Amino acid sequence: MRRALALGAQGVGRTGDNPSVGCVIVRDGVVVAEARTADSGRPHAEEQAVALADVRGATVYVTLEPCAKRSSGTASCADRLIESGVARVVIAADDPHPFAAGAGVERLRAAGVRVENGLLAEEAGAQNADFFRRWNGGR
């Protein structure tokens, strides 16, 4: 997760209204793909990372809960992770945005993906403090 946070840190202030998310995918103890949210906010980190390698059976470390819905109408990050066949997703921080807000986790679990929340959550929250303030009512 520290590597995912380091990736996310590279995009802070460059992703528009979107948070800067880092994503690292590990299979058999080896990093097989990694990405961060692109400048301007799209594509999302998970979307880029799953396109880089065969990630079936892998563990995904991501700094923010994957989105469950997209304003663009394209596949959500949760759906992309499910379709790619990952086995486990470890999430640093829950996403307060209405396009995730627990729905990303629910969608992953409903598809049989193991999900763990809260690894380095404080660090992830601090990294995207403005985003969290905006969607948590200024808190």
N, CA, C and O atoms as a GROMACS GRO file, in nm:
protein
  556
    1MET      N    1   0.083  -0.120   0.000
    1MET     CA    2   0.000   0.000   0.000
    1MET      C    3   0.087   0.126   0.000
    1MET      O    4   0.049   0.229  -0.056
    2ARG      N    5   0.204   0.117   0.062
    2ARG     CA    6   0.292   0.235   0.061
    2ARG      C    7   0.333   0.271  -0.082
    2ARG      O    8   0.345   0.389  -0.115
    3ARG      N    9   0.354   0.172  -0.165
    3ARG     CA   10   0.386   0.199  -0.306
    3ARG      C   11   0.268   0.266  -0.376
    3ARG      O   12   0.287   0.359  -0.454
    4ALA      N   13   0.147   0.221  -0.348
    4ALA     CA   14   0.027   0.282  -0.406
    4ALA      C   15   0.014   0.427  -0.361
    4ALA      O   16  -0.021   0.514  -0.440
    5LEU      N   17   0.042   0.454  -0.234
    5LEU     CA   18   0.037   0.592  -0.184
    5LEU      C   19   0.143   0.678  -0.252
    5LEU      O   20   0.117   0.794  -0.286
    6ALA      N   21   0.262   0.622  -0.274
    6ALA     CA   22   0.368   0.697  -0.342
    6ALA      C   23   0.326   0.731  -0.485
    6ALA      O   24   0.352   0.841  -0.534
    7LEU      N   25   0.262   0.637  -0.553
    7LEU     CA   26   0.213   0.664  -0.688
    7LEU      C   27   0.107   0.773  -0.685
    7LEU      O   28   0.111   0.867  -0.765
    8GLY      N   29   0.012   0.762  -0.593
    8GLY     CA   30  -0.093   0.862  -0.582
    8GLY      C   31  -0.037   1.001  -0.553
    8GLY      O   32  -0.088   1.100  -0.604
    9ALA      N   33   0.068   1.007  -0.473
    9ALA     CA   34   0.128   1.136  -0.438
    9ALA      C   35   0.182   1.208  -0.562
    9ALA      O   36   0.186   1.331  -0.565
   10GLN      N   37   0.221   1.134  -0.662
   10GLN     CA   38   0.275   1.194  -0.785
   10GLN      C   39   0.171   1.278  -0.860
   10GLN      O   40   0.207   1.368  -0.936
   11GLY      N   41   0.043   1.248  -0.838
   11GLY     CA   42  -0.060   1.319  -0.912
   11GLY      C   43  -0.137   1.424  -0.833
   11GLY      O   44  -0.225   1.490  -0.888
   12VAL      N   45  -0.105   1.440  -0.705
   12VAL     CA   46  -0.179   1.535  -0.622
   12VAL      C   47  -0.170   1.674  -0.684
   12VAL      O   48  -0.061   1.723  -0.716
   13GLY      N   49  -0.287   1.738  -0.700
   13GLY     CA   50  -0.293   1.871  -0.759
   13GLY      C   51  -0.298   1.871  -0.911
   13GLY      O   52  -0.304   1.977  -0.973
   14ARG      N   53  -0.295   1.752  -0.972
   14ARG     CA   54  -0.292   1.744  -1.118
   14ARG      C   55  -0.411   1.668  -1.176
   14ARG      O   56  -0.417   1.646  -1.297
   15THR      N   57  -0.506   1.627  -1.091
   15THR     CA   58  -0.615   1.540  -1.136
   15THR      C   59  -0.751   1.609  -1.137
   15THR      O   60  -0.854   1.542  -1.131
   16GLY      N   61  -0.751   1.740  -1.143
   16GLY     CA   62  -0.878   1.814  -1.147
   16GLY      C   63  -0.958   1.792  -1.020
   16GLY      O   64  -0.903   1.795  -0.910
   17ASP      N   65  -1.088   1.770  -1.035
   17ASP     CA   66  -1.175   1.746  -0.920
   17ASP      C   67  -1.162   1.605  -0.864
   17ASP      O   68  -1.209   1.578  -0.754
   18ASN      N   69  -1.100   1.516  -0.940
   18ASN     CA   70  -1.084   1.378  -0.895
   18ASN      C   71  -0.967   1.366  -0.797
   18ASN      O   72  -0.872   1.445  -0.804
   19PRO      N   73  -0.974   1.269  -0.707
   19PRO     CA   74  -0.861   1.244  -0.618
   19PRO      C   75  -0.748   1.177  -0.697
   19PRO      O   76  -0.772   1.114  -0.800
   20SER      N   77  -0.628   1.190  -0.648
   20SER     CA   78  -0.515   1.120  -0.709
   20SER      C   79  -0.500   0.986  -0.638
   20SER      O   80  -0.460   0.979  -0.522
   21VAL      N   81  -0.532   0.880  -0.709
   21VAL     CA   82  -0.534   0.744  -0.654
   21VAL      C   83  -0.415   0.666  -0.708
   21VAL      O   84  -0.379   0.678  -0.825
   22GLY      N   85  -0.355   0.585  -0.622
   22GLY     CA   86  -0.250   0.493  -0.664
   22GLY      C   87  -0.301   0.351  -0.658
   22GLY      O   88  -0.379   0.316  -0.569
   23CYS      N   89  -0.257   0.268  -0.752
   23CYS     CA   90  -0.301   0.129  -0.760
   23CYS      C   91  -0.180   0.041  -0.793
   23CYS      O   92  -0.109   0.066  -0.890
   24VAL      N   93  -0.160  -0.062  -0.711
   24VAL     CA   94  -0.052  -0.159  -0.734
   24VAL      C   95  -0.115  -0.297  -0.733
   24VAL      O   96  -0.191  -0.331  -0.643
   25ILE      N   97  -0.083  -0.378  -0.834
   25ILE     CA   98  -0.139  -0.512  -0.845
   25ILE      C   99  -0.026  -0.613  -0.831
   25ILE      O  100   0.075  -0.607  -0.901
   26VAL      N  101  -0.046  -0.707  -0.737
   26VAL     CA  102   0.057  -0.806  -0.702
   26VAL      C  103   0.002  -0.946  -0.723
   26VAL      O  104  -0.108  -0.978  -0.680
   27ARG      N  105   0.081  -1.030  -0.790
   27ARG     CA  106   0.045  -1.172  -0.804
   27ARG      C  107   0.168  -1.254  -0.769
   27ARG      O  108   0.278  -1.230  -0.820
   28ASP      N  109   0.148  -1.352  -0.683
   28ASP     CA  110   0.257  -1.440  -0.640
   28ASP      C  111   0.376  -1.360  -0.588
   28ASP      O  112   0.492  -1.395  -0.613
   29GLY      N  113   0.347  -1.253  -0.514
   29GLY     CA  114   0.453  -1.174  -0.452
   29GLY      C  115   0.528  -1.080  -0.545
   29GLY      O  116   0.627  -1.020  -0.506
   30VAL      N  117   0.482  -1.068  -0.669
   30VAL     CA  118   0.549  -0.985  -0.769
   30VAL      C  119   0.453  -0.876  -0.817
   30VAL      O  120   0.337  -0.904  -0.849
   31VAL      N  121   0.501  -0.753  -0.823
   31VAL     CA  122   0.420  -0.644  -0.879
   31VAL      C  123   0.408  -0.668  -1.029
   31VAL      O  124   0.508  -0.673  -1.100
   32VAL      N  125   0.283  -0.683  -1.076
   32VAL     CA  126   0.260  -0.707  -1.219
   32VAL      C  127   0.207  -0.584  -1.291
   32VAL      O  128   0.214  -0.576  -1.414
   33ALA      N  129   0.154  -0.487  -1.215
   33ALA     CA  130   0.102  -0.365  -1.277
   33ALA      C  131   0.088  -0.258  -1.170
   33ALA      O  132   0.065  -0.287  -1.053
   34GLU      N  133   0.102  -0.134  -1.212
   34GLU     CA  134   0.079  -0.022  -1.121
   34GLU      C  135   0.046   0.101  -1.204
   34GLU      O  136   0.089   0.115  -1.319
   35ALA      N  137  -0.031   0.191  -1.143
   35ALA     CA  138  -0.070   0.314  -1.212
   35ALA      C  139  -0.122   0.414  -1.109
   35ALA      O  140  -0.149   0.379  -0.994
   36ARG      N  141  -0.134   0.536  -1.153
   36ARG     CA  142  -0.199   0.640  -1.072
   36ARG      C  143  -0.302   0.708  -1.160
   36ARG      O  144  -0.298   0.698  -1.283
   37THR      N  145  -0.394   0.778  -1.098
   37THR     CA  146  -0.491   0.856  -1.173
   37THR      C  147  -0.416   0.948  -1.268
   37THR      O  148  -0.321   1.016  -1.229
   38ALA      N  149  -0.459   0.951  -1.392
   38ALA     CA  150  -0.393   1.034  -1.492
   38ALA      C  151  -0.420   1.182  -1.466
   38ALA      O  152  -0.518   1.218  -1.401
   39ASP      N  153  -0.331   1.265  -1.516
   39ASP     CA  154  -0.353   1.410  -1.508
   39ASP      C  155  -0.488   1.440  -1.571
   39ASP      O  156  -0.524   1.379  -1.672
   40SER      N  157  -0.561   1.529  -1.515
   40SER     CA  158  -0.698   1.567  -1.550
   40SER      C  159  -0.801   1.475  -1.486
   40SER      O  160  -0.921   1.503  -1.494
   41GLY      N  161  -0.757   1.364  -1.423
   41GLY     CA  162  -0.851   1.279  -1.350
   41GLY      C  163  -0.897   1.154  -1.420
   41GLY      O  164  -0.962   1.070  -1.358
   42ARG      N  165  -0.866   1.139  -1.547
   42ARG     CA  166  -0.905   1.018  -1.620
   42ARG      C  167  -0.794   0.979  -1.717
   42ARG      O  168  -0.730   1.067  -1.773
   43PRO      N  169  -0.770   0.853  -1.737
   43PRO     CA  170  -0.838   0.739  -1.675
   43PRO      C  171  -0.795   0.719  -1.529
   43PRO      O  172  -0.689   0.764  -1.485
   44HIS      N  173  -0.882   0.649  -1.457
   44HIS     CA  174  -0.857   0.618  -1.317
   44HIS      C  175  -0.741   0.520  -1.305
   44HIS      O  176  -0.706   0.451  -1.401
   45ALA      N  177  -0.682   0.514  -1.188
   45ALA     CA  178  -0.565   0.428  -1.163
   45ALA      C  179  -0.596   0.281  -1.188
   45ALA      O  180  -0.518   0.213  -1.255
   46GLU      N  181  -0.708   0.232  -1.135
   46GLU     CA  182  -0.741   0.090  -1.150
   46GLU      C  183  -0.763   0.054  -1.296
   46GLU      O  184  -0.719  -0.051  -1.343
   47GLU      N  185  -0.830   0.142  -1.368
   47GLU     CA  186  -0.857   0.120  -1.511
   47GLU      C  187  -0.727   0.102  -1.588
   47GLU      O  188  -0.716   0.014  -1.673
   48GLN      N  189  -0.630   0.186  -1.560
   48GLN     CA  190  -0.500   0.177  -1.628
   48GLN      C  191  -0.425   0.050  -1.587
   48GLN      O  192  -0.369  -0.020  -1.672
   49ALA      N  193  -0.423   0.022  -1.458
   49ALA     CA  194  -0.343  -0.090  -1.407
   49ALA      C  195  -0.392  -0.224  -1.461
   49ALA      O  196  -0.310  -0.307  -1.501
   50VAL      N  197  -0.523  -0.247  -1.463
   50VAL     CA  198  -0.572  -0.379  -1.510
   50VAL      C  199  -0.546  -0.399  -1.659
   50VAL      O  200  -0.545  -0.512  -1.707
   51ALA      N  201  -0.526  -0.290  -1.732
   51ALA     CA  202  -0.498  -0.301  -1.875
   51ALA      C  203  -0.352  -0.337  -1.904
   51ALA      O  204  -0.317  -0.369  -2.018
   52LEU      N  205  -0.268  -0.333  -1.803
   52LEU     CA  206  -0.124  -0.353  -1.824
   52LEU      C  207  -0.078  -0.497  -1.818
   52LEU      O  208   0.030  -0.530  -1.870
   53ALA      N  209  -0.157  -0.586  -1.756
   53ALA     CA  210  -0.110  -0.724  -1.737
   53ALA      C  211  -0.227  -0.817  -1.712
   53ALA      O  212  -0.339  -0.772  -1.687
   54ASP      N  213  -0.200  -0.945  -1.719
   54ASP     CA  214  -0.298  -1.046  -1.678
   54ASP      C  215  -0.300  -1.044  -1.526
   54ASP      O  216  -0.202  -1.082  -1.462
   55VAL      N  217  -0.411  -1.002  -1.469
   55VAL     CA  218  -0.417  -0.984  -1.323
   55VAL      C  219  -0.510  -1.086  -1.256
   55VAL      O  220  -0.547  -1.070  -1.140
   56ARG      N  221  -0.547  -1.190  -1.328
   56ARG     CA  222  -0.634  -1.293  -1.270
   56ARG      C  223  -0.569  -1.352  -1.144
   56ARG      O  224  -0.451  -1.389  -1.145
   57GLY      N  225  -0.648  -1.359  -1.037
   57GLY     CA  226  -0.601  -1.416  -0.912
   57GLY      C  227  -0.512  -1.325  -0.830
   57GLY      O  228  -0.463  -1.366  -0.725
   58ALA      N  229  -0.491  -1.203  -0.874
   58ALA     CA  230  -0.399  -1.110  -0.808
   58ALA      C  231  -0.465  -1.035  -0.694
   58ALA      O  232  -0.587  -1.038  -0.676
   59THR      N  233  -0.381  -0.967  -0.617
   59THR     CA  234  -0.425  -0.876  -0.512
   59THR      C  235  -0.401  -0.733  -0.558
   59THR      O  236  -0.293  -0.700  -0.607
   60VAL      N  237  -0.503  -0.649  -0.541
   60VAL     CA  238  -0.496  -0.509  -0.579
   60VAL      C  239  -0.484  -0.425  -0.452
   60VAL      O  240  -0.563  -0.441  -0.359
   61TYR      N  241  -0.387  -0.336  -0.449
   61TYR     CA  242  -0.374  -0.239  -0.341
   61TYR      C  243  -0.409  -0.104  -0.401
   61TYR      O  244  -0.344  -0.058  -0.495
   62VAL      N  245  -0.513  -0.041  -0.348
   62VAL     CA  246  -0.560   0.084  -0.406
   62VAL      C  247  -0.589   0.183  -0.293
   62VAL      O  248  -0.642   0.145  -0.188
   63THR      N  249  -0.553   0.309  -0.314
   63THR     CA  250  -0.560   0.407  -0.206
   63THR      C  251  -0.700   0.459  -0.178
   63THR      O  252  -0.722   0.523  -0.075
   64LEU      N  253  -0.794   0.435  -0.269
   64LEU     CA  254  -0.932   0.479  -0.250
   64LEU      C  255  -1.027   0.373  -0.305
   64LEU      O  256  -0.998   0.308  -0.405
   65GLU      N  257  -1.139   0.357  -0.238
   65GLU     CA  258  -1.240   0.260  -0.283
   65GLU      C  259  -1.269   0.278  -0.432
   65GLU      O  260  -1.293   0.391  -0.476
   66PRO      N  261  -1.267   0.171  -0.509
   66PRO     CA  262  -1.297   0.182  -0.652
   66PRO      C  263  -1.439   0.233  -0.677
   66PRO      O  264  -1.533   0.196  -0.606
   67CYS      N  265  -1.453   0.317  -0.778
   67CYS     CA  266  -1.586   0.370  -0.812
   67CYS      C  267  -1.678   0.256  -0.857
   67CYS      O  268  -1.633   0.156  -0.912
   68ALA      N  269  -1.807   0.276  -0.833
   68ALA     CA  270  -1.907   0.178  -0.873
   68ALA      C  271  -1.993   0.229  -0.988
   68ALA      O  272  -2.076   0.157  -1.041
   69LYS      N  273  -1.971   0.355  -1.025
   69LYS     CA  274  -2.050   0.420  -1.130
   69LYS      C  275  -1.963   0.527  -1.192
   69LYS      O  276  -1.878   0.585  -1.125
   70ARG      N  277  -1.983   0.554  -1.319
   70ARG     CA  278  -1.905   0.657  -1.388
   70ARG      C  279  -1.999   0.756  -1.455
   70ARG      O  280  -2.098   0.716  -1.517
   71SER      N  281  -1.969   0.884  -1.444
   71SER     CA  282  -2.050   0.986  -1.511
   71SER      C  283  -2.038   0.973  -1.662
   71SER      O  284  -2.128   1.015  -1.735
   72SER      N  285  -1.928   0.915  -1.710
   72SER     CA  286  -1.908   0.899  -1.854
   72SER      C  287  -1.988   0.783  -1.912
   72SER      O  288  -2.001   0.771  -2.034
   73GLY      N  289  -2.042   0.698  -1.825
   73GLY     CA  290  -2.118   0.582  -1.873
   73GLY      C  291  -2.031   0.462  -1.904
   73GLY      O  292  -2.084   0.356  -1.939
   74THR      N  293  -1.899   0.476  -1.893
   74THR     CA  294  -1.810   0.362  -1.918
   74THR      C  295  -1.806   0.272  -1.794
   74THR      O  296  -1.860   0.308  -1.689
   75ALA      N  297  -1.743   0.157  -1.807
   75ALA     CA  298  -1.736   0.061  -1.696
   75ALA      C  299  -1.669   0.125  -1.574
   75ALA      O  300  -1.568   0.195  -1.587
   76SER      N  301  -1.725   0.099  -1.458
   76SER     CA  302  -1.668   0.150  -1.334
   76SER      C  303  -1.539   0.075  -1.301
   76SER      O  304  -1.512  -0.031  -1.358
   77CYS      N  305  -1.462   0.129  -1.210
   77CYS     CA  306  -1.339   0.061  -1.168
   77CYS      C  307  -1.371  -0.069  -1.097
   77CYS      O  308  -1.300  -0.168  -1.115
   78ALA      N  309  -1.477  -0.071  -1.017
   78ALA     CA  310  -1.516  -0.197  -0.951
   78ALA      C  311  -1.548  -0.303  -1.056
   78ALA      O  312  -1.504  -0.417  -1.044
   79ASP      N  313  -1.623  -0.266  -1.159
   79ASP     CA  314  -1.656  -0.361  -1.265
   79ASP      C  315  -1.532  -0.408  -1.340
   79ASP      O  316  -1.520  -0.526  -1.373
   80ARG      N  317  -1.440  -0.317  -1.367
   80ARG     CA  318  -1.317  -0.355  -1.437
   80ARG      C  319  -1.234  -0.454  -1.354
   80ARG      O  320  -1.177  -0.548  -1.408
   81LEU      N  321  -1.229  -0.431  -1.224
   81LEU     CA  322  -1.156  -0.524  -1.137
   81LEU      C  323  -1.222  -0.661  -1.137
   81LEU      O  324  -1.154  -0.764  -1.144
   82ILE      N  325  -1.354  -0.663  -1.129
   82ILE     CA  326  -1.428  -0.791  -1.132
   82ILE      C  327  -1.402  -0.863  -1.264
   82ILE      O  328  -1.369  -0.981  -1.265
   83GLU      N  329  -1.419  -0.792  -1.374
   83GLU     CA  330  -1.401  -0.852  -1.507
   83GLU      C  331  -1.259  -0.903  -1.529
   83GLU      O  332  -1.238  -0.999  -1.603
   84SER      N  333  -1.162  -0.840  -1.465
   84SER     CA  334  -1.023  -0.881  -1.483
   84SER      C  335  -0.988  -1.006  -1.404
   84SER      O  336  -0.885  -1.069  -1.428
   85GLY      N  337  -1.074  -1.044  -1.309
   85GLY     CA  338  -1.053  -1.167  -1.235
   85GLY      C  339  -0.964  -1.156  -1.113
   85GLY      O  340  -0.910  -1.257  -1.067
   86VAL      N  341  -0.946  -1.035  -1.059
   86VAL     CA  342  -0.865  -1.024  -0.937
   86VAL      C  343  -0.933  -1.099  -0.823
   86VAL      O  344  -1.055  -1.113  -0.820
   87ALA      N  345  -0.852  -1.148  -0.729
   87ALA     CA  346  -0.905  -1.227  -0.618
   87ALA      C  347  -0.930  -1.143  -0.493
   87ALA      O  348  -1.018  -1.175  -0.413
   88ARG      N  349  -0.852  -1.036  -0.477
   88ARG     CA  350  -0.857  -0.962  -0.351
   88ARG      C  351  -0.827  -0.815  -0.380
   88ARG      O  352  -0.743  -0.783  -0.463
   89VAL      N  353  -0.898  -0.727  -0.308
   89VAL     CA  354  -0.874  -0.584  -0.319
   89VAL      C  355  -0.854  -0.528  -0.178
   89VAL      O  356  -0.940  -0.544  -0.092
   90VAL      N  357  -0.741  -0.463  -0.157
   90VAL     CA  358  -0.710  -0.400  -0.029
   90VAL      C  359  -0.720  -0.249  -0.051
   90VAL      O  360  -0.650  -0.192  -0.135
   91ILE      N  361  -0.809  -0.186   0.024
   91ILE     CA  362  -0.841  -0.045   0.005
   91ILE      C  363  -0.791   0.035   0.125
   91ILE      O  364  -0.814  -0.003   0.239
   92ALA      N  365  -0.723   0.146   0.098
   92ALA     CA  366  -0.679   0.232   0.208
   92ALA      C  367  -0.798   0.308   0.267
   92ALA      O  368  -0.826   0.295   0.386
   93ALA      N  369  -0.868   0.386   0.185
   93ALA     CA  370  -0.974   0.473   0.236
   93ALA      C  371  -1.105   0.450   0.161
   93ALA      O  372  -1.106   0.429   0.040
   94ASP      N  373  -1.214   0.454   0.236
   94ASP     CA  374  -1.347   0.448   0.175
   94ASP      C  375  -1.372   0.579   0.102
   94ASP      O  376  -1.328   0.685   0.147
   95ASP      N  377  -1.442   0.572  -0.009
   95ASP     CA  378  -1.468   0.689  -0.093
   95ASP      C  379  -1.601   0.753  -0.052
   95ASP      O  380  -1.704   0.687  -0.056
   96PRO      N  381  -1.600   0.882  -0.013
   96PRO     CA  382  -1.724   0.948   0.024
   96PRO      C  383  -1.808   0.995  -0.096
   96PRO      O  384  -1.924   1.033  -0.079
   97HIS      N  385  -1.751   0.992  -0.215
   97HIS     CA  386  -1.822   1.040  -0.334
   97HIS      C  387  -1.940   0.948  -0.364
   97HIS      O  388  -1.929   0.826  -0.349
   98PRO      N  389  -2.054   1.004  -0.405
   98PRO     CA  390  -2.173   0.922  -0.433
   98PRO      C  391  -2.152   0.814  -0.538
   98PRO      O  392  -2.230   0.718  -0.541
   99PHE      N  393  -2.051   0.825  -0.624
   99PHE     CA  394  -2.027   0.722  -0.725
   99PHE      C  395  -1.952   0.601  -0.667
   99PHE      O  396  -1.927   0.504  -0.738
  100ALA      N  397  -1.919   0.608  -0.541
  100ALA     CA  398  -1.858   0.492  -0.473
  100ALA      C  399  -1.931   0.474  -0.341
  100ALA      O  400  -2.022   0.392  -0.332
  101ALA      N  401  -1.893   0.550  -0.240
  101ALA     CA  402  -1.960   0.552  -0.109
  101ALA      C  403  -2.011   0.417  -0.062
  101ALA      O  404  -2.128   0.402  -0.026
  102GLY      N  405  -1.924   0.319  -0.064
  102GLY     CA  406  -1.960   0.184  -0.019
  102GLY      C  407  -2.009   0.094  -0.130
  102GLY      O  408  -2.004  -0.028  -0.117
  103ALA      N  409  -2.056   0.152  -0.238
  103ALA     CA  410  -2.110   0.071  -0.348
  103ALA      C  411  -2.000  -0.005  -0.422
  103ALA      O  412  -2.023  -0.115  -0.472
  104GLY      N  413  -1.880   0.053  -0.428
  104GLY     CA  414  -1.768  -0.017  -0.492
  104GLY      C  415  -1.733  -0.144  -0.416
  104GLY      O  416  -1.713  -0.250  -0.475
  105VAL      N  417  -1.725  -0.132  -0.283
  105VAL     CA  418  -1.697  -0.248  -0.198
  105VAL      C  419  -1.808  -0.351  -0.211
  105VAL      O  420  -1.782  -0.470  -0.225
  106GLU      N  421  -1.933  -0.305  -0.206
  106GLU     CA  422  -2.047  -0.398  -0.217
  106GLU      C  423  -2.042  -0.475  -0.348
  106GLU      O  424  -2.063  -0.596  -0.350
  107ARG      N  425  -2.015  -0.405  -0.457
  107ARG     CA  426  -2.012  -0.469  -0.588
  107ARG      C  427  -1.900  -0.574  -0.594
  107ARG      O  428  -1.921  -0.684  -0.645
  108LEU      N  429  -1.783  -0.540  -0.543
  108LEU     CA  430  -1.672  -0.635  -0.542
  108LEU      C  431  -1.706  -0.759  -0.460
  108LEU      O  432  -1.686  -0.872  -0.505
  109ARG      N  433  -1.759  -0.739  -0.340
  109ARG     CA  434  -1.792  -0.853  -0.253
  109ARG      C  435  -1.902  -0.939  -0.314
  109ARG      O  436  -1.896  -1.062  -0.306
  110ALA      N  437  -2.001  -0.877  -0.376
  110ALA     CA  438  -2.109  -0.953  -0.438
  110ALA      C  439  -2.057  -1.042  -0.550
  110ALA      O  440  -2.116  -1.146  -0.581
  111ALA      N  441  -1.946  -1.003  -0.611
  111ALA     CA  442  -1.886  -1.081  -0.719
  111ALA      C  443  -1.787  -1.185  -0.667
  111ALA      O  444  -1.725  -1.258  -0.745
  112GLY      N  445  -1.772  -1.192  -0.534
  112GLY     CA  446  -1.683  -1.292  -0.476
  112GLY      C  447  -1.539  -1.248  -0.457
  112GLY      O  448  -1.452  -1.330  -0.426
  113VAL      N  449  -1.513  -1.119  -0.475
  113VAL     CA  450  -1.378  -1.066  -0.453
  113VAL      C  451  -1.361  -1.038  -0.304
  113VAL      O  452  -1.447  -0.974  -0.242
  114ARG      N  453  -1.251  -1.084  -0.246
  114ARG     CA  454  -1.222  -1.053  -0.105
  114ARG      C  455  -1.182  -0.907  -0.096
  114ARG      O  456  -1.100  -0.859  -0.174
  115VAL      N  457  -1.240  -0.836   0.001
  115VAL     CA  458  -1.212  -0.694   0.017
  115VAL      C  459  -1.170  -0.667   0.161
  115VAL      O  460  -1.232  -0.714   0.256
  116GLU      N  461  -1.064  -0.590   0.176
  116GLU     CA  462  -1.017  -0.544   0.306
  116GLU      C  463  -1.008  -0.392   0.301
  116GLU      O  464  -0.961  -0.336   0.202
  117ASN      N  465  -1.052  -0.326   0.407
  117ASN     CA  466  -1.055  -0.180   0.411
  117ASN      C  467  -0.966  -0.128   0.524
  117ASN      O  468  -0.945  -0.195   0.624
  118GLY      N  469  -0.915  -0.007   0.504
  118GLY     CA  470  -0.854   0.067   0.613
  118GLY      C  471  -0.703   0.062   0.626
  118GLY      O  472  -0.649   0.121   0.719
  119LEU      N  473  -0.633  -0.007   0.536
  119LEU     CA  474  -0.487  -0.013   0.545
  119LEU      C  475  -0.428   0.123   0.507
  119LEU      O  476  -0.437   0.165   0.391
  120LEU      N  477  -0.368   0.191   0.603
  120LEU     CA  478  -0.308   0.324   0.585
  120LEU      C  479  -0.414   0.428   0.544
  120LEU      O  480  -0.387   0.517   0.463
  121ALA      N  481  -0.532   0.417   0.603
  121ALA     CA  482  -0.643   0.507   0.570
  121ALA      C  483  -0.611   0.653   0.601
  121ALA      O  484  -0.646   0.741   0.523
  122GLU      N  485  -0.547   0.679   0.714
  122GLU     CA  486  -0.515   0.818   0.749
  122GLU      C  487  -0.425   0.882   0.645
  122GLU      O  488  -0.447   0.996   0.605
  123GLU      N  489  -0.324   0.809   0.602
  123GLU     CA  490  -0.232   0.861   0.502
  123GLU      C  491  -0.305   0.888   0.370
  123GLU      O  492  -0.282   0.990   0.306
  124ALA      N  493  -0.392   0.797   0.332
  124ALA     CA  494  -0.467   0.814   0.208
  124ALA      C  495  -0.560   0.935   0.218
  124ALA      O  496  -0.574   1.011   0.122
  125GLY      N  497  -0.624   0.952   0.333
  125GLY     CA  498  -0.711   1.067   0.352
  125GLY      C  499  -0.636   1.198   0.348
  125GLY      O  500  -0.683   1.296   0.290
  126ALA      N  501  -0.519   1.200   0.410
  126ALA     CA  502  -0.438   1.322   0.410
  126ALA      C  503  -0.390   1.357   0.269
  126ALA      O  504  -0.380   1.474   0.233
  127GLN      N  505  -0.360   1.255   0.191
  127GLN     CA  506  -0.309   1.277   0.056
  127GLN      C  507  -0.412   1.349  -0.032
  127GLN      O  508  -0.375   1.429  -0.118
  128ASN      N  509  -0.539   1.321  -0.012
  128ASN     CA  510  -0.646   1.383  -0.090
  128ASN      C  511  -0.741   1.460   0.001
  128ASN      O  512  -0.863   1.448  -0.010
  129ALA      N  513  -0.684   1.538   0.093
  129ALA     CA  514  -0.761   1.607   0.196
  129ALA      C  515  -0.871   1.695   0.137
  129ALA      O  516  -0.982   1.697   0.189
  130ASP      N  517  -0.842   1.768   0.030
  130ASP     CA  518  -0.944   1.856  -0.030
  130ASP      C  519  -1.062   1.775  -0.082
  130ASP      O  520  -1.177   1.815  -0.063
  131PHE      N  521  -1.036   1.664  -0.146
  131PHE     CA  522  -1.142   1.576  -0.197
  131PHE      C  523  -1.229   1.526  -0.082
  131PHE      O  524  -1.351   1.530  -0.092
  132PHE      N  525  -1.168   1.481   0.026
  132PHE     CA  526  -1.245   1.430   0.139
  132PHE      C  527  -1.325   1.541   0.206
  132PHE      O  528  -1.439   1.519   0.246
  133ARG      N  529  -1.268   1.661   0.218
  133ARG     CA  530  -1.342   1.773   0.276
  133ARG      C  531  -1.465   1.807   0.190
  133ARG      O  532  -1.573   1.831   0.243
  134ARG      N  533  -1.446   1.808   0.060
  134ARG     CA  534  -1.555   1.843  -0.032
  134ARG      C  535  -1.671   1.745  -0.018
  134ARG      O  536  -1.787   1.788  -0.017
  135TRP      N  537  -1.644   1.615  -0.008
  135TRP     CA  538  -1.750   1.515  -0.006
  135TRP      C  539  -1.793   1.473   0.134
  135TRP      O  540  -1.888   1.396   0.148
  136ASN      N  541  -1.724   1.522   0.236
  136ASN     CA  542  -1.765   1.493   0.374
  136ASN      C  543  -1.824   1.617   0.439
  136ASN      O  544  -1.816   1.633   0.561
  137GLY      N  545  -1.883   1.704   0.360
  137GLY     CA  546  -1.950   1.822   0.414
  137GLY      C  547  -1.856   1.921   0.480
  137GLY      O  548  -1.893   1.986   0.579
  138GLY      N  549  -1.735   1.933   0.427
  138GLY     CA  550  -1.641   2.031   0.480
  138GLY      C  551  -1.558   1.981   0.597
  138GLY      O  552  -1.474   2.055   0.648
  139ARG      N  553  -1.581   1.856   0.641
  139ARG     CA  554  -1.506   1.804   0.756
  139ARG      C  555  -1.374   1.746   0.712
  139ARG      O  556  -1.297   1.697   0.794
   0.00000   0.00000   0.00000
